[in-house]
Amino acid sequence: MRGSSSSPLRQAREIFLSQILLRYPAESPNLIRNRHKMDNQHRTIQRLARMAAAICCFALASNALAGAQTYDIVIKNGRVLDPESGLDGIRNVGIIGNRIAAISTQGLNGTTSVDATGLVVAPGFIDLHSHGQDTENYRFKAMDGVTTALELEVGVWPVRQWYLAREGKSLINFGASSGHIPARMSVMKDSGTFLPRDTAMTETATSAQQSQILADIDEGMKQGALGLGMGLAYTPRATPEEALDLFYLAAKWKRPVFVHMRYPGSLTPGVVDSLQEMIADATITGASVHIVHINSMAASKTPEALKMIKGARAHGVDITTEAYPYTAGYTNLESGVFNPGWEKNLGITYSDLMWVATGERLTEESFNRYRKQGGPVIIFSNTEEMVRTAMADPIVMIASDGILINGAGHPRSAATYARLLGVYVRQQKVLTLIEAVRRSSLAPAQRLEAFTPQMKNKGRLKVGADADIDVFDPEQVIDKATYRQPAQYSYGFRYVLVGGKFVVRDGKLNEADLPGRAILAP
């Protein structure tokens, strides 16, 4: 058994000793020796003995009651990890409805029981950066241990309609930010669908347009958006003033800006300039800011970028970041990322791009042809060393930046968390298991809980928390998705529960219920 959680008798002893010091400080052992009134001392000891007996009875009765209760679901004999308390030990977990009702060393009775012997029981994972927000993507997320998937970088607009379209139809929990990109595309009549491809990318917004964009985003915040999404690399003509106004708006609502920064890489302008802009805007306005995929933005500058973020945090800036465990990125070829100068900015060339539809590496000719057509490419621009650097750093949350469209896309869409656990925890030992769980569950929940009370009950495995739970085999969990075949379910997640309902059961997808619920700011 792992961990140091106390038995009922040990708990009683600890309470007994604390009561001596709190209620009868004069009777602590050193002072007792100096007492001369033995009759008072004996009476005190008798009182304390009765108190200890009562406490023991209460502790044992509580465990007996837990054992006598019949739970809807009991997960038995699993290695329970709770990153908030540090619990790492063999426990039984009882679930009633959509909440965890008991965590005990004692046996529990359940209408449905799951034998988790040899398996890990952890809080369900929370993906802050999940573009795939439909049935296809939710299936792959569930099989990868994700119980809450949020679209916070690009965001959505209009917000209310987006939420209504998913209510009662989702396998996992969902939510989104109020997006600058979609609002700008709408106001500026851009012809793109998900990302800008003309006016919102190539034109500077007029004062009237900027006012309307801000008004639309503000309306989304009123409707419960989880923050303000921004992608300056996709709207390169958005001025520093436009970006600063967005930070002022986020600060007004006391919700974070989730941002894909303006410039990547090691050149000037590059990731250092981008981080300076974001840190300055956050400092000026008082807004919180979350930097997405720091590994792909910084590449060889990842250590320097993380040092900048830590420095800003040390001086009071509310800034966080995330990364995904892959060396390659993914985006649309027609986007602003591939505006003239992209080779120099990204430090790559045509052959470092893979056209998703065919799997072919690009040439100058095919690049120009496909850019006019539009569509996604895989971008091989990073190194394994930089990925390990990001995975090893405790301030870096784990997020996928994933989307699959009819089975095509990037393997991170389907396998980010299985890859984290299988490759970087088990095989390479870059980080510990409980640390990987923390950065995939508790840390994302804590990023949001100040303004989204729902998140206070997620990312933890404790009594009263939401029953969003992963049960996986730490010796077998692994990613199966590849760059050429990304639509492959992860292996090793035996059970995944959302709100106390199985969405993965015996290692297979279970769609008997659609328990996913909207995550909103009140």
C-alpha positions in Angstrom: 0.0 0.0 0.0 1.3 3.4 -0.9 0.8 6.7 0.9 0.6 7.6 4.6 -3.2 7.9 5.1 -4.1 6.9 8.7 -6.3 4.1 9.9 -9.3 5.1 12.1 -7.4 4.2 15.3 -4.4 6.2 14.2 -6.7 9.1 13.4 -8.2 8.8 16.8 -4.8 8.8 18.4 -3.8 12.0 16.5 -7.0 13.7 17.5 -6.5 12.6 21.1 -3.0 14.0 21.2 -4.1 17.3 19.7 -6.9 17.6 22.2 -4.3 17.2 25.0 -2.4 20.2 23.7 -5.5 22.4 22.8 -7.8 21.7 25.7 -5.3 20.8 28.5 -2.0 22.4 27.7 -0.9 22.2 31.3 -1.1 18.4 31.1 1.4 18.0 28.3 4.0 15.4 29.3 6.8 17.8 30.3 4.5 19.8 32.5 2.7 16.8 34.0 6.0 15.7 35.5 6.1 19.0 37.4 2.6 18.8 38.8 2.2 18.1 42.5 -1.5 17.7 42.7 -1.8 14.0 41.7 -5.6 13.9 42.2 -6.2 16.6 39.6 -3.8 14.8 37.2 -5.6 11.5 37.6 -9.0 13.1 36.9 -7.6 14.8 33.8 -6.2 11.5 32.5 -9.5 9.8 33.1 -11.4 12.5 31.2 -8.9 12.3 28.3 -9.2 8.5 28.2 -13.0 8.8 27.9 -12.6 11.3 25.1 -10.2 9.0 23.2 -12.6 6.1 23.6 -15.5 8.2 22.2 -13.3 9.4 19.3 -12.3 5.8 18.5 -16.0 4.7 18.5 -17.0 7.6 16.2 -14.2 6.8 13.7 -15.0 3.1 13.7 -18.7 3.8 13.4 -18.1 6.2 10.4 -16.3 3.5 8.6 -18.9 0.9 9.5 -21.6 3.2 8.1 -19.6 3.7 4.9 -19.4 -0.1 4.5 -23.1 -0.5 5.2 -24.2 2.1 2.6 -25.1 0.8 -0.8 -23.5 2.9 -3.5 -24.5 3.2 -7.2 -21.0 2.3 -8.3 -18.0 1.1 -6.3 -14.5 1.0 -7.7 -12.6 -1.5 -5.6 -9.0 -2.0 -4.7 -7.5 0.6 -7.1 -4.5 2.8 -6.5 -6.3 6.1 -5.9 -4.4 9.2 -6.8 -5.7 12.6 -5.6 -3.2 15.3 -6.7 -4.8 17.9 -4.3 -4.3 16.0 -1.0 -1.3 13.9 -2.3 -3.2 10.6 -1.6 -1.6 7.7 -3.3 -2.8 4.4 -1.9 -5.1 1.4 -2.3 -8.7 2.5 -1.6 -12.3 1.8 -2.5 -14.3 4.6 -4.1 -18.1 4.8 -3.7 -20.2 6.9 -6.1 -23.8 8.0 -5.6 -25.4 9.9 -8.5 -22.8 12.2 -10.0 -20.6 12.6 -6.9 -18.0 10.7 -5.1 -19.6 9.7 -1.8 -16.9 7.6 -0.1 -13.1 6.8 -0.3 -12.3 4.1 2.2 -9.8 1.4 3.1 -12.9 -0.6 4.2 -15.0 -2.7 1.8 -17.9 -0.9 0.2 -21.1 -2.3 -1.3 -22.3 -1.2 -4.7 -25.1 -1.9 -7.1 -22.3 -1.9 -9.7 -18.8 -2.9 -8.8 -15.6 -2.5 -10.7 -12.4 -4.4 -9.7 -9.6 -1.9 -10.1 -6.9 -4.2 -8.7 -3.6 -3.2 -10.3 -5.1 -0.1 -11.9 -4.9 3.6 -11.1 -8.0 5.5 -10.2 -7.5 9.3 -10.9 -9.5 12.4 -11.6 -10.7 12.7 -15.1 -8.5 14.8 -17.4 -9.4 18.4 -18.3 -8.2 19.5 -21.8 -8.1 23.3 -21.9 -7.2 23.3 -25.6 -9.5 21.1 -27.6 -10.8 22.4 -31.0 -12.6 19.2 -31.8 -16.0 19.8 -30.3 -18.3 17.2 -31.9 -19.3 13.6 -31.4 -16.4 12.2 -33.4 -13.8 14.1 -31.2 -15.6 13.5 -27.9 -15.3 9.7 -28.5 -11.6 9.9 -29.0 -11.3 12.2 -26.0 -13.2 9.8 -23.7 -10.9 6.9 -24.8 -7.9 9.1 -23.9 -9.2 9.8 -20.4 -10.6 13.3 -21.1 -13.8 14.0 -19.2 -13.9 17.8 -19.9 -12.8 19.3 -23.2 -12.7 23.1 -23.6 -12.2 25.3 -26.7 -10.4 28.2 -25.1 -7.7 29.3 -27.7 -9.8 30.1 -30.8 -13.0 30.2 -28.8 -16.5 30.5 -30.3 -19.0 33.1 -31.4 -21.9 33.4 -30.9 -21.5 31.8 -27.5 -25.0 30.9 -26.5 -25.8 29.1 -29.7 -22.7 27.1 -29.5 -23.6 25.8 -26.0 -27.2 25.1 -26.9 -26.1 23.0 -29.8 -24.3 20.6 -27.5 -26.6 20.5 -24.4 -27.8 16.9 -23.8 -25.8 15.6 -26.8 -22.3 15.3 -25.4 -20.4 12.3 -24.2 -18.1 14.5 -22.1 -18.2 17.9 -20.5 -17.7 20.9 -22.8 -17.1 24.7 -22.7 -15.6 27.6 -24.6 -14.2 31.1 -24.5 -15.6 34.1 -26.3 -13.4 34.1 -29.3 -11.6 37.2 -30.9 -10.9 35.2 -34.1 -14.6 34.2 -34.9 -15.9 37.6 -33.8 -13.3 39.4 -36.0 -14.1 37.1 -38.9 -17.8 37.8 -38.5 -17.5 41.6 -38.3 -14.9 41.8 -41.1 -16.8 39.4 -43.4 -13.9 36.9 -43.7 -14.7 33.9 -46.0 -12.9 31.3 -43.7 -14.7 28.8 -41.6 -12.6 27.9 -38.6 -9.7 30.2 -39.1 -9.3 33.5 -41.1 -8.3 33.2 -44.8 -8.7 36.8 -46.1 -10.1 40.0 -44.6 -9.7 39.1 -40.9 -6.2 38.0 -41.6 -5.1 40.7 -44.2 -6.8 43.9 -43.0 -6.5 46.2 -40.0 -9.9 46.7 -38.3 -11.4 50.2 -38.5 -12.3 51.9 -35.2 -16.0 51.0 -35.9 -15.1 47.4 -36.5 -12.9 47.2 -33.4 -15.8 48.6 -31.3 -18.2 46.0 -32.8 -15.7 43.1 -32.2 -15.3 44.1 -28.6 -19.1 44.4 -28.2 -19.6 40.9 -29.6 -16.9 39.4 -27.4 -18.4 41.2 -24.4 -21.8 39.7 -25.2 -20.2 36.3 -25.2 -18.8 36.9 -21.7 -22.3 37.8 -20.5 -23.5 34.5 -21.8 -21.0 32.5 -19.7 -17.9 32.2 -21.8 -14.9 30.8 -19.8 -12.5 33.6 -20.9 -11.4 35.4 -24.0 -9.8 33.4 -26.8 -7.2 35.1 -29.0 -4.9 34.0 -31.8 -2.7 36.8 -32.9 -0.7 34.6 -35.3 -4.0 34.1 -37.2 -4.9 37.8 -37.2 -1.5 39.4 -37.9 -3.0 42.8 -38.7 -4.6 43.1 -35.3 -2.6 45.9 -33.8 -1.0 46.0 -30.4 -3.7 48.4 -29.4 -6.4 46.0 -30.5 -4.8 43.3 -28.4 -4.5 45.5 -25.4 -8.2 46.4 -25.6 -9.0 42.7 -25.4 -7.0 42.4 -22.3 -8.9 45.3 -20.7 -12.1 43.5 -21.6 -10.9 40.2 -20.0 -9.8 42.1 -16.9 -13.3 43.7 -16.6 -14.8 40.2 -16.4 -11.9 38.8 -14.3 -11.5 35.9 -16.7 -8.3 34.9 -18.5 -7.1 35.6 -22.0 -6.1 32.3 -23.7 -3.7 33.3 -26.4 -1.8 31.9 -29.4 0.9 34.5 -29.4 1.9 36.7 -32.3 5.4 35.4 -33.3 7.1 32.0 -32.8 10.6 30.9 -32.8 14.1 32.1 -31.9 14.4 35.1 -34.3 13.4 38.7 -33.8 10.5 39.2 -33.7 10.0 35.8 -32.1 8.8 34.1 -29.0 10.6 36.5 -26.6 8.9 39.5 -28.2 5.6 37.8 -28.1 5.9 36.9 -24.4 6.9 40.5 -23.7 3.8 41.7 -25.3 1.5 39.4 -23.4 3.2 39.9 -20.1 3.1 43.7 -20.6 -0.6 43.6 -21.5 -1.4 41.5 -18.5 0.6 43.8 -16.2 -1.0 47.0 -17.6 -4.6 45.7 -17.4 -4.5 43.3 -14.5 -5.8 40.5 -16.7 -4.9 36.8 -16.3 -3.3 35.2 -19.3 -2.7 31.6 -20.4 -0.1 31.0 -23.1 -1.1 28.0 -25.3 1.4 25.3 -26.6 4.5 27.0 -25.4 6.6 24.1 -26.8 5.6 24.8 -30.4 5.7 28.5 -30.0 9.2 28.6 -28.5 10.8 25.5 -30.0 14.5 25.8 -29.2 13.8 28.7 -27.0 11.5 26.7 -24.7 13.8 27.0 -21.7 14.1 30.8 -22.1 10.3 31.1 -22.6 9.6 29.1 -19.4 12.1 31.2 -17.5 10.3 34.4 -18.7 6.9 33.0 -17.5 8.3 32.0 -14.2 9.9 35.4 -13.8 6.5 37.1 -14.5 4.8 34.8 -12.0 7.3 35.6 -9.4 6.5 39.3 -9.8 2.8 38.9 -9.4 1.6 38.4 -13.0 -1.2 35.7 -13.3 0.3 33.8 -16.2 0.1 30.1 -17.0 1.0 27.8 -19.9 0.5 24.4 -21.5 2.1 22.0 -23.9 1.4 18.8 -25.9 3.7 15.8 -26.0 4.6 15.8 -29.7 7.4 17.3 -31.8 5.1 18.3 -34.7 2.3 20.9 -34.8 -0.7 21.3 -37.0 -2.7 24.2 -38.6 -4.3 25.3 -41.8 -2.0 26.1 -44.7 -4.1 29.1 -45.9 -3.7 30.7 -42.4 -1.6 33.7 -41.4 1.0 31.3 -40.0 2.2 30.7 -43.6 2.3 34.3 -44.7 5.5 35.3 -46.6 8.5 34.8 -44.3 7.2 31.7 -42.7 10.3 29.6 -43.5 12.5 32.0 -41.7 10.1 32.6 -38.8 9.5 28.8 -38.2 13.0 27.7 -39.1 11.7 25.0 -41.5 11.1 24.5 -45.2 8.6 22.9 -47.5 9.6 19.3 -46.9 8.9 19.8 -43.1 5.2 20.1 -44.0 2.9 17.1 -44.5 -0.4 17.6 -46.3 -2.9 15.8 -44.1 -5.2 14.7 -46.8 -2.6 12.6 -48.6 0.3 12.2 -46.2 2.7 13.7 -48.8 5.6 16.0 -47.9 5.3 19.4 -49.7 7.4 21.0 -52.3 7.3 24.7 -53.3 4.9 23.8 -56.1 2.5 21.7 -54.0 2.7 24.3 -51.2 1.4 27.1 -53.4 -1.2 24.8 -54.9 -2.6 23.6 -51.6 -2.4 27.0 -50.0 -4.8 28.3 -52.6 -7.0 25.3 -52.0 -6.8 25.5 -48.2 -6.5 22.6 -45.7 -4.5 21.3 -42.7 -0.8 20.4 -42.6 1.4 18.7 -40.0 4.4 20.9 -39.2 7.6 19.1 -38.1 9.4 22.0 -36.4 10.4 20.9 -32.9 12.8 18.4 -31.2 12.3 15.7 -28.7 14.6 17.5 -26.3 12.3 20.5 -26.2 9.2 18.4 -25.7 10.9 16.7 -22.7 11.8 20.1 -21.3 8.2 21.1 -21.4 6.9 17.8 -20.0 9.4 18.0 -17.1 8.5 21.5 -16.0 5.9 21.6 -13.2 4.3 24.9 -14.4 3.3 23.4 -17.7 -0.2 22.0 -18.0 -1.0 19.3 -20.5 -3.4 20.2 -23.4 -3.9 18.6 -26.8 -4.7 21.4 -29.3 -6.5 18.7 -31.1 -9.1 18.3 -33.8 -10.1 15.4 -36.0 -12.2 15.9 -39.1 -13.6 12.7 -40.5 -10.7 10.8 -39.1 -8.0 13.1 -40.4 -5.8 15.4 -38.3 -3.0 15.2 -35.8 -2.4 12.2 -33.4 -2.5 14.6 -30.4 -6.3 14.9 -31.0 -6.7 11.2 -29.9 -3.7 10.3 -27.8 -2.2 13.2 -25.9 -2.8 11.8 -22.4 -2.0 8.2 -23.2 1.2 9.3 -24.7 2.0 11.4 -21.7 1.5 8.5 -19.4 3.0 5.8 -21.6 6.0 7.5 -23.0 7.0 10.4 -20.7 6.0 8.8 -17.4 6.5 5.1 -17.8 9.1 4.8 -20.5 11.2 7.9 -20.2 10.5 8.8 -16.6 10.5 12.5 -17.4 7.9 13.1 -14.7 6.1 11.1 -12.0 2.7 9.5 -12.4 1.0 11.7 -9.8 2.6 14.8 -11.3 1.3 13.9 -14.8 -2.2 13.4 -13.3 -2.0 16.8 -11.5 -1.0 18.7 -14.6 -3.8 17.0 -16.6 -6.6 17.4 -14.0 -6.1 19.6 -10.9 -3.9 22.3 -12.5 -6.4 23.0 -15.3 -9.3 23.0 -12.8 -7.5 25.4 -10.6 -6.9 27.7 -13.6 -10.6 28.1 -14.0 -12.1 27.7 -10.6 -11.8 31.3 -9.4 -14.6 32.3 -11.8 -16.2 29.0 -12.6 -17.4 27.3 -9.4 -18.1 24.1 -11.3 -14.3 23.5 -11.6 -13.9 23.4 -7.8 -15.4 19.9 -7.9 -13.3 18.7 -10.8 -9.7 17.6 -11.0 -9.8 16.0 -7.5 -10.6 12.6 -6.2 -12.2 13.3 -2.9 -15.6 13.0 -1.2 -18.0 15.5 -2.6 -16.1 15.9 -5.9 -17.8 15.2 -9.3 -17.5 11.6 -10.3 -15.4 12.4 -13.4 -12.9 9.5 -13.0 -10.3 7.6 -15.0 -9.3 4.0 -14.3 -6.3 3.0 -16.3 -3.5 0.5 -16.4 -0.2 2.3 -15.7 1.8 -0.6 -17.1 0.0 -0.7 -20.4 -1.5 2.7 -21.2 -0.1 4.0 -24.5 -0.9 6.0 -27.5 -1.8 4.3 -30.8 -2.5 7.3 -33.0 0.2 8.2 -35.6 0.7 11.1 -38.0 -0.5 9.0 -40.9 -3.3 7.2 -38.9 -4.4 9.7 -36.2 -7.9 8.2 -35.6 -6.7 5.4 -33.4 -8.1 5.0 -29.9 -5.6 5.1 -27.0 -5.0 1.8 -25.1 -5.1 1.3 -21.4 -8.1 3.3 -20.1 -10.3 0.6 -18.7 -13.0 2.8 -17.3 -13.9 6.5 -17.7 -16.8 8.0 -15.9 -18.4 11.4 -16.5 -20.8 12.6 -13.8 -21.0 9.0 -12.4 -21.8 7.5 -15.8 -19.6 5.1 -17.8 -18.4 6.5 -21.1 -15.7 3.9 -21.3 -16.4 0.5 -19.9 -14.1 -2.6 -20.0 -11.8 -0.6 -22.4 -14.6 0.1 -24.9 -16.5 3.2 -25.7 -20.0 3.3 -24.0 -22.5 5.7 -25.4 -25.6 4.4 -23.5 -25.7 7.8 -21.8 -24.6 11.2 -22.9 -23.7 12.7 -19.5 -21.5 15.6 -20.7 -22.6 19.0 -19.2 -21.8 22.6 -20.1 -19.0 24.3 -18.2 -20.0 28.0 -17.8 -19.0 31.1 -15.9 -21.9 32.3 -13.9 
